[in-house]
Every structure is written in structure tokens, then in C-alpha cells.
Amino acid sequence: MRLTRRGVMAVVAGLIAVMGVRAEASEPMKAIVASYLDIQQQLAGDKIDGVKARAHAIGEQAAKLGTGGSAIAAAASDVEKAADIKAVREAFGPLSDALVAAAKADGWTDVSGLKLAYCPMVKRTWLQAADSLQNPYFGKAMPTCGEFRPTR
């Protein structure tokens, strides 16, 4: 039996659906990553404008992920409760850890295109989209402190 290209595509789509494999990031994870990157950029620029709202949005989207999003939701709640930039930076570390753990568990599908960075001064990782380091833990004081790490 010879399958046409259309037939092969239908079989692949069916297998993906049956096996539960995602071809792209889930909508909640896309929203989480977008809000997370906004927070990372604010911190890298020594600002916290809109951080509470973005952290709240992360928590709402993480709840849609079920138990797999519980660590992200808890960490986002801590960011949302933070009173000043120092506290936001401290809470951002566990949020980054939770997002990196989710990315590793997912095989980096939901965060493809992002870079994993590490700051040796605070011994923390973060995710970012930019090609040059933009350290959220030190902001403008040491914007390029750190290194990129492999995601695999």
C-alpha cells in the first residue's frame, strides 16, 4: 500500500494526537514564558514596573497546567508579593528554577529558542531571549555577569 504525502501527514498527526505529544508549546506555557521574559527584562533594567501583574498572570496560567505547574504558581506568587526590587530579585530565582525544571521535564519544547544563563555571583540561573547576557539579579550594575549554559 502506497501512502500519499497527505496520507503520511494524517498518520503522523494521528500518532501525535494518540501519543499526547505536542508539536508546539501549550498556550498556558506560551503565556507564562512571555510574562517571565517581561519580568526578566524589567529586572535587567533595574525596574519592577508591571512585575506584580505579570507574576499574577504566570500564576493563573500555571494553574491551567495542573500539578505540573504548581511549583511555577507558588514561585510566581512569591514574586507577586515582593515589596521592592531586592525582594523581587530574590523571588525571581525560585521562579527561574521552577521554569527551568519544567523546561527540562518537557525536553525544552515549551521554551525553544530561549537561552539558559547562569550567574556565578548569586549561583542562579535564568532564561532569556536575547543573545547577549542580561543579568536580572544585578541589572545595570553588572548586566553581563554570567555565562550561557547548554539546555540539553
N, CA, C and O of each residue as an XYZ file, in Angstrom:
608
protein
N       0.837     -1.169      0.000
C       0.000      0.000      0.000
C       0.891      1.245      0.000
O       1.805      1.366      0.816
N       0.619      2.146     -0.904
C       1.404      3.364     -1.034
C       0.616      4.537     -0.467
O      -0.531      4.773     -0.845
N       1.255      5.275      0.455
C       0.598      6.430      1.053
C       1.015      7.698      0.326
O       2.176      7.864     -0.046
N       0.073      8.571      0.135
C       0.382      9.877     -0.430
C       0.964     10.761      0.660
O       0.915     10.420      1.842
N       1.507     11.884      0.263
C       2.050     12.830      1.253
C       0.962     13.240      2.240
O       1.211     13.331      3.442
N      -0.215     13.482      1.744
C      -1.339     13.858      2.602
C      -1.656     12.725      3.579
O      -1.957     12.970      4.747
N      -1.589     11.523      3.106
C      -1.859     10.370      3.959
C      -0.820     10.219      5.054
O      -1.156      9.923      6.201
N       0.430     10.421      4.707
C       1.510     10.337      5.689
C       1.322     11.411      6.755
O       1.468     11.140      7.947
N       1.001     12.615      6.331
C       0.789     13.704      7.283
C      -0.384     13.387      8.214
O      -0.328     13.689      9.406
N      -1.423     12.793      7.685
C      -2.581     12.431      8.510
C      -2.202     11.365      9.536
O      -2.639     11.419     10.686
N      -1.392     10.403      9.117
C      -0.955      9.348     10.034
C      -0.081      9.949     11.144
O      -0.257      9.617     12.316
N       0.851     10.825     10.784
C       1.721     11.469     11.772
C       0.889     12.302     12.741
O       1.104     12.238     13.951
N      -0.046     13.069     12.231
C      -0.907     13.882     13.096
C      -1.709     12.991     14.036
O      -1.886     13.319     15.209
N      -2.184     11.887     13.533
C      -2.936     10.954     14.364
C      -2.078     10.354     15.452
O      -2.522     10.229     16.594
N      -0.844      9.977     15.116
C       0.066      9.427     16.122
C       0.405     10.456     17.190
O       0.469     10.135     18.376
N       0.618     11.675     16.767
C       0.907     12.733     17.733
C      -0.265     12.897     18.683
O      -0.073     13.008     19.894
N      -1.470     12.913     18.150
C      -2.664     13.072     18.986
C      -2.829     11.888     19.945
O      -3.136     12.081     21.122
N      -2.627     10.681     19.449
C      -2.805      9.491     20.273
C      -1.738      9.398     21.349
O      -2.031      9.016     22.482
N      -0.515      9.740     21.013
C       0.593      9.620     21.951
C       0.649     10.801     22.912
O       1.383     10.755     23.899
N      -0.103     11.842     22.644
C      -0.099     13.008     23.519
C       1.123     13.874     23.356
O       1.440     14.663     24.246
N       1.814     13.752     22.252
C       2.998     14.551     22.006
C       2.575     15.896     21.425
O       1.759     15.967     20.506
N       3.151     16.964     21.986
C       2.824     18.288     21.480
C       3.818     18.676     20.413
O       5.018     18.433     20.544
N       3.315     19.277     19.360
C       4.183     19.771     18.305
C       4.694     21.166     18.636
O       5.699     21.607     18.077
N       4.017     21.860     19.533
C       4.448     23.193     19.922
C       4.054     23.444     21.367
O       3.361     22.637     21.986
N       4.500     24.558     21.886
C       4.242     24.892     23.280
C       2.749     25.057     23.541
O       1.994     25.509     22.680
N       2.348     24.680     24.746
C       0.964     24.863     25.150
C       0.678     26.358     25.295
O       1.588     27.151     25.535
N      -0.571     26.727     25.151
C      -0.954     28.138     25.298
C      -0.619     28.669     26.694
O      -0.082     29.771     26.806
N      -0.921     27.912     27.771
C      -0.533     28.441     29.090
C       0.983     28.657     29.203
O       1.424     29.662     29.761
N       1.773     27.725     28.679
C       3.224     27.880     28.797
C       3.717     29.055     27.950
O       4.640     29.760     28.357
N       3.120     29.273     26.789
C       3.495     30.448     25.992
C       3.256     31.723     26.794
O       4.093     32.626     26.800
N       2.112     31.792     27.468
C       1.783     32.974     28.267
C       2.732     33.109     29.457
O       3.157     34.215     29.789
N       3.062     31.993     30.097
C       3.997     32.004     31.228
C       5.349     32.537     30.776
O       5.924     33.414     31.422
N       5.850     32.014     29.679
C       7.163     32.429     29.175
C       7.157     33.911     28.812
O       8.114     34.623     29.114
N       6.100     34.378     28.173
C       6.032     35.795     27.794
C       6.081     36.693     29.032
O       6.817     37.679     29.054
N       5.304     36.355     30.054
C       5.310     37.159     31.283
C       6.646     37.045     32.011
O       7.152     38.033     32.543
N       7.213     35.847     32.035
C       8.510     35.630     32.671
C       9.586     36.493     32.002
O      10.384     37.135     32.684
N       9.602     36.505     30.677
C      10.603     37.299     29.952
C      10.425     38.787     30.213
O      11.407     39.527     30.275
N       9.179     39.234     30.366
C       8.943     40.631     30.723
C       9.552     40.946     32.090
O      10.177     41.991     32.269
N       9.370     40.046     33.045
C       9.937     40.243     34.383
C      11.463     40.260     34.302
O      12.112     41.116     34.903
N      12.026     39.319     33.564
C      13.486     39.250     33.413
C      14.023     40.549     32.830
O      15.043     41.059     33.294
N      13.355     41.086     31.827
C      13.794     42.330     31.201
C      13.672     43.515     32.163
O      14.553     44.372     32.204
N      12.590     43.564     32.929
C      12.427     44.641     33.906
C      13.570     44.615     34.920
O      14.170     45.648     35.218
N      13.862     43.436     35.440
C      14.931     43.318     36.432
C      16.295     43.649     35.831
O      17.120     44.286     36.486
N      16.536     43.230     34.616
C      17.805     43.538     33.956
C      17.969     45.049     33.776
O      19.091     45.552     33.721
N      16.859     45.762     33.684
C      16.886     47.213     33.558
C      16.690     47.941     34.881
O      16.445     49.147     34.896
N      16.796     47.213     35.992
C      16.631     47.778     37.340
C      15.252     48.390     37.563
O      15.120     49.412     38.236
N      14.235     47.764     36.998
C      12.857     48.241     37.144
C      11.971     47.094     37.618
O      12.326     45.921     37.500
N      10.815     47.460     38.153
C       9.826     46.437     38.513
C       8.424     46.847     38.045
O       7.422     46.370     38.577
N       8.366     47.726     37.056
C       7.080     48.172     36.515
C       6.290     46.985     35.969
O       6.767     46.277     35.083
N       5.103     46.769     36.486
C       4.228     45.718     35.986
C       4.597     44.314     36.424
O       3.959     43.355     35.991
N       5.600     44.163     37.265
C       6.053     42.829     37.663
C       4.973     42.078     38.443
O       4.778     40.882     38.226
N       4.280     42.756     39.335
C       3.240     42.085     40.128
C       2.139     41.524     39.218
O       1.685     40.396     39.409
N       1.720     42.309     38.243
C       0.669     41.855     37.320
C       1.153     40.679     36.480
O       0.395     39.741     36.232
N       2.397     40.721     36.046
C       2.936     39.617     35.234
C       3.095     38.357     36.076
O       2.833     37.252     35.600
N       3.521     38.519     37.316
C       3.646     37.362     38.206
C       2.274     36.754     38.480
O       2.128     35.533     38.535
N       1.277     37.606     38.651
C      -0.088     37.114     38.857
C      -0.556     36.333     37.627
O      -1.170     35.274     37.755
N      -0.266     36.858     36.446
C      -0.642     36.177     35.200
C       0.061     34.827     35.079
O      -0.537     33.857     34.612
N       1.314     34.758     35.491
C       2.041     33.485     35.474
C       1.335     32.480     36.374
O       1.144     31.326     35.991
N       0.949     32.913     37.564
C       0.251     32.024     38.494
C      -1.050     31.493     37.918
O      -1.365     30.313     38.072
N      -1.807     32.360     37.255
C      -3.076     31.927     36.641
C      -2.828     30.903     35.535
O      -3.530     29.895     35.451
N      -1.845     31.156     34.699
C      -1.547     30.237     33.596
C      -0.964     28.926     34.117
O      -1.272     27.858     33.587
N      -0.128     28.996     35.145
C       0.469     27.789     35.717
C      -0.606     26.890     36.305
O      -0.491     25.666     36.248
N      -1.645     27.481     36.867
C      -2.749     26.690     37.420
C      -3.424     25.851     36.340
O      -3.952     24.776     36.625
N      -3.408     26.336     35.109
C      -4.002     25.596     33.990
C      -3.180     24.367     33.620
O      -3.669     23.482     32.918
N      -1.942     24.309     34.084
C      -1.066     23.173     33.784
C      -1.269     22.016     34.765
O      -0.665     20.955     34.608
N      -2.108     22.218     35.762
C      -2.342     21.166     36.758
C      -1.171     21.051     37.704
O      -0.506     22.041     38.009
N      -0.916     19.826     38.174
C       0.153     19.617     39.154
C       1.526     19.989     38.597
O       2.422     20.375     39.349
N       1.688     19.875     37.290
C       2.961     20.234     36.672
C       3.275     21.716     36.772
O       4.427     22.114     36.601
N       2.288     22.528     37.041
C       2.501     23.964     37.151
C       2.522     24.479     38.573
O       2.641     25.685     38.788
N       2.408     23.590     39.556
C       2.295     24.034     40.947
C       3.543     24.763     41.444
O       3.423     25.761     42.155
N       4.715     24.296     41.092
C       5.947     24.968     41.532
C       6.069     26.347     40.889
O       6.508     27.301     41.530
N       5.680     26.443     39.629
C       5.711     27.740     38.941
C       4.726     28.698     39.598
O       5.052     29.860     39.840
N       3.513     28.208     39.888
C       2.491     29.055     40.508
C       2.935     29.551     41.885
O       2.742     30.721     42.215
N       3.523     28.673     42.681
C       3.982     29.062     44.022
C       5.087     30.109     43.936
O       5.077     31.089     44.680
N       6.023     29.905     43.045
C       7.123     30.857     42.894
C       6.614     32.196     42.358
O       7.081     33.254     42.779
N       5.665     32.148     41.438
C       5.091     33.385     40.891
C       4.368     34.169     41.984
O       4.410     35.399     42.001
N       3.713     33.463     42.884
C       3.024     34.111     43.994
C       4.019     34.873     44.871
O       3.724     35.973     45.337
N       5.190     34.292     45.091
C       6.219     34.964     45.887
C       6.738     36.217     45.183
O       7.017     37.223     45.834
N       6.868     36.161     43.865
C       7.284     37.344     43.104
C       6.210     38.423     43.230
O       6.516     39.599     43.428
N       4.960     38.009     43.114
C       3.846     38.956     43.194
C       3.802     39.655     44.563
O       3.445     40.831     44.644
N       4.154     38.955     45.613
C       4.111     39.510     46.974
C       5.323     40.373     47.312
O       5.300     41.099     48.306
N       6.377     40.306     46.505
C       7.618     41.025     46.811
C       7.378     42.538     46.839
O       6.682     43.086     45.984
N       7.967     43.196     47.834
C       7.697     44.615     48.066
C       8.629     45.573     47.320
O       8.242     46.705     47.028
N       9.842     45.136     47.010
C      10.793     46.032     46.366
C      11.672     45.228     45.405
O      11.545     44.008     45.309
N      12.556     45.919     44.701
C      13.350     45.248     43.669
C      14.251     44.163     44.253
O      14.462     43.129     43.620
N      14.779     44.386     45.441
C      15.625     43.366     46.068
C      14.809     42.094     46.318
O      15.267     40.992     46.017
N      13.616     42.246     46.863
C      12.755     41.096     47.139
C      12.287     40.422     45.843
O      12.171     39.197     45.787
N      12.022     41.216     44.810
C      11.623     40.641     43.524
C      12.766     39.792     42.966
O      12.546     38.684     42.477
N      13.976     40.320     43.045
C      15.136     39.558     42.548
C      15.311     38.257     43.325
O      15.608     37.217     42.737
N      15.129     38.312     44.640
C      15.254     37.093     45.447
C      14.174     36.077     45.072
O      14.447     34.878     45.016
N      12.972     36.540     44.818
C      11.870     35.644     44.455
C      11.976     35.175     43.006
O      11.442     34.124     42.653
N      12.654     35.944     42.174
C      12.820     35.577     40.768
C      13.670     34.314     40.621
O      13.462     33.538     39.689
N      14.612     34.105     41.519
C      15.459     32.911     41.467
C      14.642     31.627     41.508
O      14.787     30.791     40.616
N      13.781     31.437     42.521
C      12.951     30.235     42.554
C      11.974     30.137     41.371
O      11.659     29.038     40.915
N      11.498     31.287     40.880
C      10.636     31.251     39.691
C      11.433     30.728     38.499
O      10.938     29.907     37.727
N      12.652     31.200     38.355
C      13.512     30.707     37.275
C      13.781     29.217     37.436
O      13.729     28.462     36.464
N      14.070     28.795     38.669
C      14.318     27.375     38.930
C      13.114     26.523     38.524
O      13.269     25.467     37.909
N      11.921     26.990     38.871
C      10.705     26.238     38.548
C      10.474     26.177     37.045
O      10.064     25.143     36.516
N      10.736     27.282     36.361
C      10.544     27.298     34.911
C      11.596     26.437     34.216
O      11.280     25.729     33.260
N      12.834     26.489     34.683
C      13.895     25.649     34.105
C      13.582     24.173     34.344
O      13.783     23.349     33.451
N      13.095     23.829     35.534
C      12.727     22.432     35.821
C      11.605     21.969     34.893
O      11.637     20.846     34.391
N      10.617     22.828     34.664
C       9.525     22.479     33.744
C      10.056     22.320     32.323
O       9.616     21.437     31.587
N      10.992     23.165     31.946
C      11.584     23.072     30.606
C      12.353     21.764     30.441
O      12.252     21.104     29.407
N      13.112     21.400     31.452
C      13.864     20.141     31.398
C      12.925     18.950     31.317
O      13.160     18.021     30.544
N      11.859     18.973     32.113
C      10.887     17.873     32.116
C      10.192     17.752     30.768
O       9.802     16.656     30.364
N      10.036     18.864     30.076
C       9.348     18.901     28.791
C      10.315     18.698     27.627
O       9.887     18.687     26.473
N      11.588     18.540     27.900
C      12.559     18.405     26.819
C      12.805     19.716     26.091
O      13.226     19.709     24.934
N      12.547     20.848     26.755
C      12.768     22.197     26.241
C      11.841     22.564     25.087
O      12.082     23.558     24.402
N      10.791     21.786     24.859
C       9.848     22.092     23.780
C       9.157     23.425     24.007
O       9.068     24.243     23.091
N       8.668     23.649     25.218
C       7.891     24.847     25.502
C       8.717     26.120     25.598
O       8.154     27.214     25.594
N      10.001     26.008     25.680
C      10.850     27.194     25.769
C      11.916     27.203     24.671
O      12.983     27.795     24.837
N      11.625     26.557     23.574
C      12.604     26.517     22.491
C      12.930     27.946     22.060
O      12.054     28.811     22.032
N      14.173     28.178     21.733
C      14.613     29.498     21.324
C      15.123     30.349     22.473
O      15.729     31.396     22.244
N      14.888     29.917     23.707
C      15.395     30.662     24.847
C      16.773     30.142     25.228
O      17.136     29.003     24.936
N      17.515     30.999     25.880
C      18.852     30.637     26.327
C      18.846     30.501     27.844
O      18.172     31.249     28.553
N      19.607     29.534     28.318
C      19.782     29.318     29.748
C      21.063     30.028     30.162
O      22.134     29.765     29.616
N      20.944     30.929     31.129
C      22.103     31.683     31.607
C      22.301     31.393     33.096
O      21.376     30.990     33.801
N      23.527     31.610     33.545
C      23.883     31.332     34.938
C      24.735     32.476     35.475
O      25.665     32.934     34.810
N      24.414     32.931     36.675
C      25.194     33.962     37.351
C      25.965     33.309     38.488
O      25.355     32.828     39.444
N      27.289     33.279     38.408
C      28.081     32.649     39.468
C      28.099     33.450     40.772
O      28.395     32.898     41.832
N      27.789     34.724     40.704
C      27.801     35.566     41.909
C      26.658     35.197     42.858
O      26.839     35.173     44.075
N      25.483     34.910     42.296
C      24.340     34.542     43.128
C      24.014     33.053     42.997
O      23.117     32.536     43.662
N      24.756     32.387     42.132
C      24.563     30.947     41.891
C      23.123     30.642     41.484
O      22.474     29.755     42.039
N      22.639     31.406     40.491
C      21.269     31.268     39.999
C      21.252     31.259     38.477
O      22.097     31.858     37.812
N      20.259     30.557     37.957
C      20.049     30.538     36.519
C      18.861     31.426     36.168
O      18.097     31.844     37.037
N      18.725     31.699     34.887
C      17.550     32.367     34.355
C      17.448     32.048     32.874
O      18.405     31.580     32.256
N      16.290     32.304     32.323
C      16.064     32.136     30.887
C      15.928     33.515     30.262
O      15.389     34.438     30.872
N      16.420     33.638     29.046
C      16.272     34.898     28.332
C      16.230     34.639     26.839
O      16.650     33.583     26.365
N      15.717     35.620     26.101
C      15.626     35.505     24.647
C      16.808     36.174     23.958
O      17.197     35.759     22.867
N      17.379     37.193     24.570
C      18.457     37.968     23.954
C      19.733     37.143     23.791
O      19.990     36.202     24.542
N      20.519     37.525     22.793
C      21.776     36.831     22.525
C      22.903     37.260     23.461
O      23.849     36.501     23.673
N      22.816     38.462     24.022
C      23.834     38.906     24.974
C      23.252     38.829     26.377
O      22.055     39.035     26.579
N      24.110     38.530     27.339
C      23.664     38.372     28.721
C      22.966     39.629     29.225
O      23.421     40.751     29.002
N      21.846     39.406     29.912
C      21.091     40.489     30.545
C      20.700     40.003     31.938
O      19.591     39.518     32.159
N      21.632     40.144     32.861
C      21.506     39.577     34.187
C      20.407     40.263     35.007
O      20.516     41.451     35.311
N      19.350     39.522     35.365
C      18.262     40.108     36.147
C      18.596     40.251     37.632
O      17.907     40.973     38.353
N      19.633     39.579     38.090
C      19.982     39.615     39.507
C      20.827     40.824     39.878
O      20.844     41.235     41.038
N      21.534     41.404     38.896
C      22.356     42.578     39.151
C      21.957     43.775     38.304
O      22.383     44.895     38.586
N      21.156     43.565     37.282
C      20.691     44.673     36.459
C      21.825     45.464     35.849
O      22.793     44.901     35.337
N      21.695     46.766     35.909
C      22.677     47.655     35.272
C      24.027     47.666     35.972
O      25.020     48.092     35.383
N      24.082     47.202     37.224
C      25.350     47.175     37.956
C      26.329     46.194     37.311
O      27.519     46.490     37.200
N      25.839     45.038     36.889
C      26.674     44.034     36.222
C      25.807     43.285     35.205
O      25.476     42.117     35.407
N      25.447     43.955     34.127
C      24.488     43.369     33.183
C      24.969     42.114     32.474
O      24.157     41.280     32.074
N      26.264     41.971     32.315
C      26.778     40.816     31.571
C      27.451     39.788     32.470
O      28.154     38.903     31.982
N      27.242     39.898     33.769
C      27.809     38.918     34.680
C      27.126     37.572     34.446
O      25.903     37.460     34.534
N      27.913     36.576     34.153
C      27.362     35.244     33.965
C      27.847     34.587     32.699
O      28.787     35.044     32.049
N      27.178     33.501     32.368
C      27.541     32.728     31.189
C      26.313     31.975     30.694
O      25.386     31.699     31.455
N      26.325     31.653     29.420
C      25.273     30.816     28.878
C      25.634     29.362     29.119
O      26.805     28.984     29.094
N      24.616     28.560     29.352
C      24.797     27.138     29.579
C      23.991     26.370     28.543
O      23.002     26.884     28.021
N      24.406     25.141     28.241
C      23.621     24.345     27.290
C      22.273     23.950     27.906
O      22.164     23.755     29.117
N      21.264     23.836     27.063
C      19.938     23.465     27.547
C      19.698     21.967     27.508
O      18.676     21.508     28.017
N      20.555     21.223     26.951
C      20.351     19.774     26.868
C      21.252     19.043     27.810
O      21.214     17.814     27.872
